[in-house]
Amino acid sequence: MRFDIVTLFPDFFESPLQSGLIGKALSKGIAEVYLTNPRDFAADKHRRVDDETYGGGAGMLMKPEPIFAAIESLPILPKREVIFLTPQGQPMNRALFQELSGYREQLILLCGHYEGVDERVVEHLVTREVSLGDFVLTCGEIPALALLNGVLRLLPGTVAKEDSLKYESFEAGLLDYPQYTRPANFRGWDVPEVLRSGNHGEIERWRQQQQLQRTRDRRPDLYDRWLALQSPPSEERDRGPQTR
């Protein structure tokens, strides 16, 4: 998969792209990341990428010309998305990461600054708007890095033990269960006995119970959604079991 990050601050990504799973995945050729600075495509001698907004208002807006020129300079793969990172976009979640990792060959991530970008960029260039959450940050580089990480870790070969992806938080609509490692006793706090029992059936039941309890306590919204998915439609319940 190819990632093209359009950013005014390419240096922001220097360390993250060399560290941890991202660095290993890129070194193995699982994905490629390219950084493009719109300032390199500014037409005036001052390389200006922002201007005042029509109609007045506080702050500056990113101009359309450098952004269009920057993105139009990139190669075009058959299956691609041009994603603008903005608080007005759809929230990031695992379902989005799975969709992008499975059905896209190229993700172009546009990082906004100032008061955002000229609306013509959104209307005629962007294919999807994505948000890190219901809050405003100083730049789009932070959510771009989060999206890159979330998608890249789902690509085959990034995570050494791919089975671990099946049991993490949100995979089954529930939060993850608590986990422990050695020592069995630390400052008087013991690892639960069931985890040391060697009884895999009991361990599995304990983990499921912990997932349910943790989700119900910490994220009742997720728990209610999970419950709704477990229940058959009301018509089926009313009909009861069918016989032939």
Contacts in CASP RR format, 6 or more apart in sequence:
PFRMAT RR
TARGET T0000
AUTHOR 0000-0000-0000
METHOD contacts of the structure
MODEL  1
MRFDIVTLFPDFFESPLQSGLIGKALSKGIAEVYLTNPRDFAADKHRRVD
DETYGGGAGMLMKPEPIFAAIESLPILPKREVIFLTPQGQPMNRALFQEL
SGYREQLILLCGHYEGVDERVVEHLVTREVSLGDFVLTCGEIPALALLNG
VLRLLPGTVAKEDSLKYESFEAGLLDYPQYTRPANFRGWDVPEVLRSGNH
GEIERWRQQQQLQRTRDRRPDLYDRWLALQSPPSEERDRGPQTR
1 30 0 8 1.000
1 31 0 8 1.000
1 32 0 8 1.000
1 101 0 8 1.000
1 104 0 8 1.000
1 105 0 8 1.000
1 106 0 8 1.000
1 107 0 8 1.000
1 151 0 8 1.000
1 152 0 8 1.000
1 155 0 8 1.000
2 31 0 8 1.000
2 32 0 8 1.000
2 33 0 8 1.000
2 34 0 8 1.000
2 75 0 8 1.000
2 77 0 8 1.000
2 105 0 8 1.000
2 106 0 8 1.000
2 107 0 8 1.000
3 31 0 8 1.000
3 32 0 8 1.000
3 33 0 8 1.000
3 34 0 8 1.000
3 106 0 8 1.000
3 107 0 8 1.000
3 108 0 8 1.000
3 109 0 8 1.000
3 148 0 8 1.000
3 152 0 8 1.000
4 33 0 8 1.000
4 34 0 8 1.000
4 36 0 8 1.000
4 71 0 8 1.000
4 74 0 8 1.000
4 106 0 8 1.000
4 107 0 8 1.000
4 108 0 8 1.000
4 109 0 8 1.000
5 13 0 8 1.000
5 33 0 8 1.000
5 34 0 8 1.000
5 35 0 8 1.000
5 36 0 8 1.000
5 108 0 8 1.000
5 109 0 8 1.000
5 111 0 8 1.000
5 144 0 8 1.000
5 148 0 8 1.000
6 36 0 8 1.000
6 37 0 8 1.000
6 38 0 8 1.000
6 67 0 8 1.000
6 70 0 8 1.000
6 71 0 8 1.000
6 108 0 8 1.000
6 109 0 8 1.000
6 110 0 8 1.000
6 111 0 8 1.000
7 13 0 8 1.000
7 35 0 8 1.000
7 36 0 8 1.000
7 37 0 8 1.000
7 111 0 8 1.000
7 140 0 8 1.000
7 141 0 8 1.000
7 144 0 8 1.000
8 37 0 8 1.000
8 38 0 8 1.000
8 39 0 8 1.000
8 49 0 8 1.000
8 111 0 8 1.000
8 112 0 8 1.000
8 113 0 8 1.000
9 111 0 8 1.000
9 139 0 8 1.000
9 141 0 8 1.000
10 35 0 8 1.000
10 37 0 8 1.000
12 139 0 8 1.000
12 141 0 8 1.000
12 145 0 8 1.000
13 33 0 8 1.000
13 35 0 8 1.000
13 141 0 8 1.000
13 145 0 8 1.000
16 22 0 8 1.000
16 145 0 8 1.000
17 23 0 8 1.000
17 26 0 8 1.000
17 33 0 8 1.000
21 149 0 8 1.000
21 152 0 8 1.000
21 153 0 8 1.000
21 158 0 8 1.000
21 159 0 8 1.000
22 148 0 8 1.000
22 149 0 8 1.000
22 152 0 8 1.000
24 158 0 8 1.000
25 31 0 8 1.000
25 152 0 8 1.000
25 153 0 8 1.000
25 155 0 8 1.000
25 157 0 8 1.000
25 158 0 8 1.000
26 32 0 8 1.000
26 33 0 8 1.000
28 157 0 8 1.000
30 152 0 8 1.000
30 155 0 8 1.000
30 156 0 8 1.000
30 157 0 8 1.000
30 158 0 8 1.000
31 152 0 8 1.000
31 155 0 8 1.000
33 148 0 8 1.000
34 74 0 8 1.000
36 70 0 8 1.000
36 71 0 8 1.000
36 73 0 8 1.000
36 74 0 8 1.000
37 70 0 8 1.000
38 49 0 8 1.000
38 62 0 8 1.000
38 66 0 8 1.000
38 67 0 8 1.000
38 69 0 8 1.000
38 70 0 8 1.000
39 47 0 8 1.000
39 49 0 8 1.000
39 66 0 8 1.000
40 47 0 8 1.000
40 70 0 8 1.000
41 65 0 8 1.000
41 66 0 8 1.000
41 69 0 8 1.000
41 70 0 8 1.000
41 73 0 8 1.000
42 48 0 8 1.000
42 49 0 8 1.000
42 63 0 8 1.000
42 65 0 8 1.000
42 66 0 8 1.000
43 65 0 8 1.000
43 66 0 8 1.000
48 63 0 8 1.000
49 62 0 8 1.000
49 63 0 8 1.000
49 66 0 8 1.000
50 60 0 8 1.000
50 61 0 8 1.000
50 62 0 8 1.000
50 63 0 8 1.000
50 113 0 8 1.000
50 114 0 8 1.000
51 60 0 8 1.000
51 61 0 8 1.000
51 63 0 8 1.000
52 59 0 8 1.000
52 60 0 8 1.000
52 61 0 8 1.000
53 59 0 8 1.000
53 60 0 8 1.000
53 61 0 8 1.000
53 115 0 8 1.000
58 115 0 8 1.000
59 114 0 8 1.000
59 115 0 8 1.000
60 114 0 8 1.000
60 115 0 8 1.000
61 114 0 8 1.000
61 115 0 8 1.000
61 116 0 8 1.000
61 117 0 8 1.000
61 118 0 8 1.000
62 112 0 8 1.000
62 113 0 8 1.000
62 114 0 8 1.000
62 116 0 8 1.000
62 117 0 8 1.000
62 118 0 8 1.000
62 121 0 8 1.000
63 118 0 8 1.000
64 117 0 8 1.000
64 118 0 8 1.000
64 120 0 8 1.000
64 121 0 8 1.000
67 110 0 8 1.000
67 117 0 8 1.000
67 118 0 8 1.000
67 121 0 8 1.000
67 125 0 8 1.000
68 121 0 8 1.000
68 125 0 8 1.000
71 82 0 8 1.000
71 108 0 8 1.000
71 110 0 8 1.000
71 125 0 8 1.000
74 108 0 8 1.000
75 106 0 8 1.000
76 106 0 8 1.000
77 105 0 8 1.000
77 106 0 8 1.000
78 105 0 8 1.000
79 103 0 8 1.000
79 104 0 8 1.000
79 105 0 8 1.000
79 106 0 8 1.000
80 104 0 8 1.000
80 105 0 8 1.000
80 106 0 8 1.000
80 107 0 8 1.000
80 108 0 8 1.000
81 100 0 8 1.000
81 104 0 8 1.000
81 106 0 8 1.000
81 107 0 8 1.000
81 108 0 8 1.000
81 127 0 8 1.000
81 128 0 8 1.000
82 108 0 8 1.000
82 110 0 8 1.000
82 125 0 8 1.000
82 126 0 8 1.000
82 127 0 8 1.000
82 128 0 8 1.000
83 107 0 8 1.000
83 108 0 8 1.000
83 109 0 8 1.000
83 110 0 8 1.000
83 126 0 8 1.000
83 127 0 8 1.000
83 128 0 8 1.000
83 129 0 8 1.000
83 130 0 8 1.000
83 147 0 8 1.000
84 110 0 8 1.000
84 112 0 8 1.000
84 117 0 8 1.000
84 121 0 8 1.000
84 122 0 8 1.000
84 126 0 8 1.000
84 128 0 8 1.000
84 129 0 8 1.000
84 130 0 8 1.000
85 109 0 8 1.000
85 110 0 8 1.000
85 111 0 8 1.000
85 112 0 8 1.000
85 129 0 8 1.000
85 130 0 8 1.000
85 131 0 8 1.000
85 132 0 8 1.000
85 140 0 8 1.000
85 143 0 8 1.000
85 144 0 8 1.000
85 147 0 8 1.000
86 112 0 8 1.000
86 116 0 8 1.000
86 129 0 8 1.000
86 130 0 8 1.000
86 131 0 8 1.000
87 131 0 8 1.000
87 132 0 8 1.000
87 133 0 8 1.000
87 134 0 8 1.000
87 135 0 8 1.000
87 136 0 8 1.000
88 129 0 8 1.000
88 131 0 8 1.000
89 129 0 8 1.000
89 130 0 8 1.000
89 131 0 8 1.000
90 96 0 8 1.000
90 128 0 8 1.000
90 129 0 8 1.000
90 130 0 8 1.000
90 131 0 8 1.000
91 130 0 8 1.000
91 131 0 8 1.000
91 132 0 8 1.000
91 133 0 8 1.000
92 130 0 8 1.000
92 131 0 8 1.000
92 132 0 8 1.000
92 133 0 8 1.000
92 143 0 8 1.000
92 146 0 8 1.000
92 147 0 8 1.000
92 150 0 8 1.000
93 170 0 8 1.000
94 170 0 8 1.000
94 171 0 8 1.000
96 130 0 8 1.000
97 147 0 8 1.000
97 150 0 8 1.000
97 151 0 8 1.000
97 154 0 8 1.000
98 154 0 8 1.000
100 107 0 8 1.000
100 147 0 8 1.000
100 151 0 8 1.000
101 151 0 8 1.000
101 152 0 8 1.000
101 154 0 8 1.000
101 155 0 8 1.000
102 154 0 8 1.000
107 147 0 8 1.000
107 148 0 8 1.000
107 151 0 8 1.000
109 144 0 8 1.000
109 147 0 8 1.000
109 148 0 8 1.000
110 117 0 8 1.000
110 121 0 8 1.000
110 126 0 8 1.000
111 139 0 8 1.000
111 140 0 8 1.000
111 141 0 8 1.000
111 144 0 8 1.000
112 139 0 8 1.000
112 140 0 8 1.000
113 139 0 8 1.000
113 140 0 8 1.000
122 129 0 8 1.000
130 143 0 8 1.000
130 147 0 8 1.000
131 143 0 8 1.000
132 142 0 8 1.000
132 143 0 8 1.000
132 146 0 8 1.000
137 143 0 8 1.000
152 158 0 8 1.000
153 159 0 8 1.000
153 165 0 8 1.000
154 165 0 8 1.000
156 162 0 8 1.000
159 165 0 8 1.000
165 171 0 8 1.000
167 176 0 8 1.000
168 176 0 8 1.000
169 175 0 8 1.000
169 176 0 8 1.000
170 222 0 8 1.000
172 211 0 8 1.000
172 226 0 8 1.000
173 215 0 8 1.000
173 222 0 8 1.000
173 225 0 8 1.000
173 226 0 8 1.000
173 229 0 8 1.000
174 211 0 8 1.000
174 212 0 8 1.000
174 214 0 8 1.000
174 215 0 8 1.000
174 222 0 8 1.000
174 223 0 8 1.000
174 226 0 8 1.000
175 211 0 8 1.000
175 214 0 8 1.000
175 215 0 8 1.000
175 218 0 8 1.000
175 219 0 8 1.000
175 222 0 8 1.000
176 211 0 8 1.000
176 214 0 8 1.000
177 206 0 8 1.000
177 207 0 8 1.000
177 208 0 8 1.000
177 210 0 8 1.000
177 211 0 8 1.000
177 214 0 8 1.000
178 210 0 8 1.000
178 214 0 8 1.000
180 191 0 8 1.000
180 192 0 8 1.000
180 195 0 8 1.000
184 190 0 8 1.000
184 191 0 8 1.000
184 196 0 8 1.000
185 191 0 8 1.000
192 206 0 8 1.000
194 202 0 8 1.000
194 203 0 8 1.000
194 206 0 8 1.000
195 203 0 8 1.000
195 206 0 8 1.000
197 203 0 8 1.000
212 223 0 8 1.000
215 222 0 8 1.000
215 223 0 8 1.000
215 226 0 8 1.000
216 223 0 8 1.000
231 237 0 8 1.000
END
